[in-house]
Amino acid sequence: MRKQFAKRYINGIKNSNIILPKVDDLSANVFHIFPIRTSRRDELQAFLAARGVQTLVHYPIPPHKQECYREWNNLSFPITEQIHREELSLPISPVMIDEDILRVIEEVNSFK
């Protein structure tokens, strides 16, 4: 179900503010999360929350800034840091129904 929902997200989300995951082979990914990216992540998250769409920020701390890598904490990895500022996970669950996915797509597409 997650693969089917991910395909619907990929085909249905048409918003220039959103960067979708690049997937060459849908069958090779289990989509335990569906991460999108936007430079306006916090705005989008608030927008969706106000419309009843729950999202999560997965992995909010870049690996090199985590305590377990403290010897790297002072280093800068701009691409990694950008990804961690922009990532937002859309709901994706096998208990969702088609109408849920369609509603998320519509709300994401309506974000200006």
Secondary structure as a PSIPRED ss2 file (coil, helix, strand):
# PSIPRED VFORMAT (PSIPRED V4.0)

   1 M C   1.000  0.000  0.000
   2 R H   0.000  1.000  0.000
   3 K H   0.000  1.000  0.000
   4 Q H   0.000  1.000  0.000
   5 F H   0.000  1.000  0.000
   6 A H   0.000  1.000  0.000
   7 K H   0.000  1.000  0.000
   8 R H   0.000  1.000  0.000
   9 Y H   0.000  1.000  0.000
  10 I H   0.000  1.000  0.000
  11 N H   0.000  1.000  0.000
  12 G H   0.000  1.000  0.000
  13 I C   1.000  0.000  0.000
  14 K C   1.000  0.000  0.000
  15 N C   1.000  0.000  0.000
  16 S C   1.000  0.000  0.000
  17 N C   1.000  0.000  0.000
  18 I C   1.000  0.000  0.000
  19 I E   0.000  0.000  1.000
  20 L C   1.000  0.000  0.000
  21 P C   1.000  0.000  0.000
  22 K C   1.000  0.000  0.000
  23 V C   1.000  0.000  0.000
  24 D C   1.000  0.000  0.000
  25 D C   1.000  0.000  0.000
  26 L H   0.000  1.000  0.000
  27 S H   0.000  1.000  0.000
  28 A H   0.000  1.000  0.000
  29 N C   1.000  0.000  0.000
  30 V C   1.000  0.000  0.000
  31 F C   1.000  0.000  0.000
  32 H C   1.000  0.000  0.000
  33 I C   1.000  0.000  0.000
  34 F E   0.000  0.000  1.000
  35 P E   0.000  0.000  1.000
  36 I E   0.000  0.000  1.000
  37 R E   0.000  0.000  1.000
  38 T C   1.000  0.000  0.000
  39 S C   1.000  0.000  0.000
  40 R C   1.000  0.000  0.000
  41 R H   0.000  1.000  0.000
  42 D H   0.000  1.000  0.000
  43 E H   0.000  1.000  0.000
  44 L H   0.000  1.000  0.000
  45 Q H   0.000  1.000  0.000
  46 A H   0.000  1.000  0.000
  47 F H   0.000  1.000  0.000
  48 L H   0.000  1.000  0.000
  49 A H   0.000  1.000  0.000
  50 A H   0.000  1.000  0.000
  51 R C   1.000  0.000  0.000
  52 G C   1.000  0.000  0.000
  53 V C   1.000  0.000  0.000
  54 Q C   1.000  0.000  0.000
  55 T C   1.000  0.000  0.000
  56 L E   0.000  0.000  1.000
  57 V C   1.000  0.000  0.000
  58 H C   1.000  0.000  0.000
  59 Y C   1.000  0.000  0.000
  60 P C   1.000  0.000  0.000
  61 I C   1.000  0.000  0.000
  62 P C   1.000  0.000  0.000
  63 P H   0.000  1.000  0.000
  64 H H   0.000  1.000  0.000
  65 K H   0.000  1.000  0.000
  66 Q C   1.000  0.000  0.000
  67 E H   0.000  1.000  0.000
  68 C H   0.000  1.000  0.000
  69 Y H   0.000  1.000  0.000
  70 R H   0.000  1.000  0.000
  71 E H   0.000  1.000  0.000
  72 W H   0.000  1.000  0.000
  73 N C   1.000  0.000  0.000
  74 N C   1.000  0.000  0.000
  75 L C   1.000  0.000  0.000
  76 S C   1.000  0.000  0.000
  77 F C   1.000  0.000  0.000
  78 P H   0.000  1.000  0.000
  79 I H   0.000  1.000  0.000
  80 T H   0.000  1.000  0.000
  81 E H   0.000  1.000  0.000
  82 Q H   0.000  1.000  0.000
  83 I H   0.000  1.000  0.000
  84 H H   0.000  1.000  0.000
  85 R H   0.000  1.000  0.000
  86 E H   0.000  1.000  0.000
  87 E E   0.000  0.000  1.000
  88 L E   0.000  0.000  1.000
  89 S E   0.000  0.000  1.000
  90 L E   0.000  0.000  1.000
  91 P C   1.000  0.000  0.000
  92 I C   1.000  0.000  0.000
  93 S C   1.000  0.000  0.000
  94 P C   1.000  0.000  0.000
  95 V C   1.000  0.000  0.000
  96 M C   1.000  0.000  0.000
  97 I C   1.000  0.000  0.000
  98 D H   0.000  1.000  0.000
  99 E H   0.000  1.000  0.000
 100 D H   0.000  1.000  0.000
 101 I H   0.000  1.000  0.000
 102 L H   0.000  1.000  0.000
 103 R H   0.000  1.000  0.000
 104 V H   0.000  1.000  0.000
 105 I H   0.000  1.000  0.000
 106 E H   0.000  1.000  0.000
 107 E H   0.000  1.000  0.000
 108 V H   0.000  1.000  0.000
 109 N H   0.000  1.000  0.000
 110 S H   0.000  1.000  0.000
 111 F C   1.000  0.000  0.000
 112 K C   1.000  0.000  0.000
